């Protein structure tokens, strides 16, 4: 074999080997566009959804009684807001978790709207399903995102 043929074979072998190495490294690379699953956020969201549902159920069950008044339930709003802020701090402590932080911000706004409505007068049993749906949809979105992270899925496009 001539020197040129040997060099050509080496060049092709090098190119093929380089291509195989690059392809295998690219196939193993996993780019994270969103944070990883967080079991604490998942469980906290489920617990906070349950607490809100129980609170709204109490408002229906005790409608018109002193137990359902705003003054009697102020502590619920304060405690729930603290839990939301705590959950947001945890969410934002993880890189690429702004979506969850934004969802918690929306939940905080919804809590404030419910609080203002309650402060201005009793929450009627007829109004509770609307508030329940609002909170359940929001908590459902947070839980669904965490479950998608657990499965390794990408978040839905807006």
C-alpha positions as CSV (number, residue, x, y, z in Angstrom):
1,X,0.0,0.0,0.0
2,X,1.2,3.4,-0.7
3,X,1.7,6.1,1.9
4,X,-1.2,8.1,0.6
5,X,-3.6,5.2,0.8
6,X,-2.6,4.5,4.4
7,X,-3.1,8.1,5.3
8,X,-6.5,8.1,3.7
9,X,-7.6,5.0,5.6
10,X,-6.4,6.5,8.8
11,X,-8.2,9.7,8.1
12,X,-11.5,7.9,7.4
13,X,-11.0,5.7,10.5
14,X,-10.4,8.8,12.6
15,X,-13.5,10.5,11.2
16,X,-15.6,7.5,11.8
17,X,-14.3,7.0,15.3
18,X,-14.8,10.7,16.1
19,X,-18.3,10.6,14.7
20,X,-19.2,7.6,16.8
21,X,-17.8,9.2,20.0
22,X,-19.6,12.5,19.4
23,X,-22.9,10.6,18.6
24,X,-22.6,8.5,21.8
25,X,-21.9,11.6,23.9
26,X,-24.8,13.5,22.4
27,X,-27.1,10.6,23.0
28,X,-26.2,10.5,26.7
29,X,-26.6,14.3,27.2
30,X,-29.8,15.3,28.9
31,X,-30.6,19.0,28.8
32,X,-32.8,20.1,31.7
33,X,-35.2,22.9,30.8
34,X,-37.1,22.7,34.0
35,X,-36.3,21.7,37.6
36,X,-36.4,18.1,38.8
37,X,-39.3,16.5,40.6
38,X,-39.7,17.7,44.2
39,X,-41.5,15.3,46.4
40,X,-42.0,18.0,49.1
41,X,-43.7,20.4,46.7
42,X,-45.9,17.5,45.4
43,X,-47.0,16.5,48.8
44,X,-47.4,20.1,50.1
45,X,-49.6,21.0,47.2
46,X,-51.8,18.0,47.8
47,X,-52.0,18.9,51.5
48,X,-52.8,22.5,50.8
49,X,-55.5,21.6,48.3
50,X,-57.0,19.3,51.0
51,X,-56.9,22.1,53.6
52,X,-58.5,24.6,51.3
53,X,-61.3,22.1,50.3
54,X,-61.9,21.5,54.0
55,X,-62.1,25.2,54.7
56,X,-64.5,25.8,51.9
57,X,-66.6,22.8,53.0
58,X,-66.7,24.3,56.5
59,X,-68.0,27.6,55.1
60,X,-70.9,25.8,53.5
61,X,-71.6,23.6,56.5
62,X,-71.5,26.6,58.9
63,X,-73.1,29.2,56.6
64,X,-74.6,32.0,58.6
65,X,-73.0,30.9,61.9
66,X,-70.3,32.7,63.8
67,X,-67.8,29.9,62.9
68,X,-68.0,30.9,59.3
69,X,-67.5,34.6,59.8
70,X,-64.3,36.3,58.6
71,X,-63.3,37.2,62.2
72,X,-63.4,33.6,63.2
73,X,-61.4,32.4,60.2
74,X,-58.7,35.1,59.9
75,X,-56.1,32.7,61.3
76,X,-56.8,30.3,58.4
77,X,-55.9,33.0,55.9
78,X,-52.7,34.0,57.7
79,X,-51.5,30.4,58.2
80,X,-52.4,29.4,54.6
81,X,-50.4,32.5,53.3
82,X,-47.4,31.5,55.4
83,X,-47.5,28.0,53.9
84,X,-47.8,29.4,50.4
85,X,-44.8,31.7,50.9
86,X,-42.8,28.8,52.4
87,X,-43.6,26.6,49.4
88,X,-42.6,29.4,47.0
89,X,-39.2,29.8,48.8
90,X,-38.6,26.0,48.4
91,X,-39.7,26.1,44.7
92,X,-37.4,29.0,43.9
93,X,-34.5,27.5,45.7
94,X,-34.2,25.1,42.8
95,X,-32.8,26.3,39.5
96,X,-35.2,26.4,36.6
97,X,-38.3,26.2,38.8
98,X,-39.8,29.6,37.9
99,X,-43.0,28.0,36.5
100,X,-43.8,26.5,39.9
101,X,-43.0,29.8,41.5
102,X,-45.4,31.6,39.2
103,X,-48.1,29.0,39.9
104,X,-47.7,29.6,43.6
105,X,-48.0,33.4,43.0
106,X,-51.3,32.8,41.3
107,X,-52.5,30.7,44.2
108,X,-51.5,33.5,46.6
109,X,-53.5,36.0,44.5
110,X,-56.5,33.7,44.6
111,X,-56.2,33.4,48.4
112,X,-56.1,37.2,48.7
113,X,-59.2,37.5,46.5
114,X,-61.1,34.9,48.7
115,X,-59.9,36.7,51.8
116,X,-61.1,40.1,50.5
117,X,-64.5,38.7,49.5
118,X,-64.9,37.1,52.9
119,X,-63.8,40.2,54.7
120,X,-66.4,42.2,52.9
121,X,-69.2,39.8,53.9
122,X,-70.1,36.2,54.4
123,X,-69.2,33.7,51.7
124,X,-72.4,32.1,50.6
125,X,-72.8,28.4,49.9
126,X,-73.6,29.4,46.3
127,X,-70.2,31.1,45.9
128,X,-68.1,28.2,47.3
129,X,-68.2,26.0,44.2
130,X,-66.6,28.8,42.2
131,X,-63.8,29.3,44.7
132,X,-63.4,25.5,45.1
133,X,-63.0,25.1,41.3
134,X,-60.5,28.0,41.1
135,X,-58.3,26.5,43.9
136,X,-58.7,22.9,42.6
137,X,-57.6,23.9,39.1
138,X,-54.6,25.8,40.4
139,X,-53.5,23.1,42.8
140,X,-54.2,20.5,40.0
141,X,-51.8,22.4,37.7
142,X,-49.0,22.5,40.3
143,X,-49.4,18.8,41.1
144,X,-49.6,17.9,37.3
145,X,-46.4,19.7,36.7
146,X,-44.6,17.9,39.5
147,X,-45.9,14.6,38.3
148,X,-44.7,15.4,34.7
149,X,-41.3,16.2,36.2
150,X,-41.3,12.9,38.0
151,X,-42.0,11.1,34.7
152,X,-39.4,13.3,32.9
153,X,-41.8,15.0,30.6
154,X,-41.5,18.6,29.3
155,X,-44.1,21.2,30.6
156,X,-47.0,21.9,28.3
157,X,-46.4,24.7,25.8
158,X,-48.4,27.9,26.3
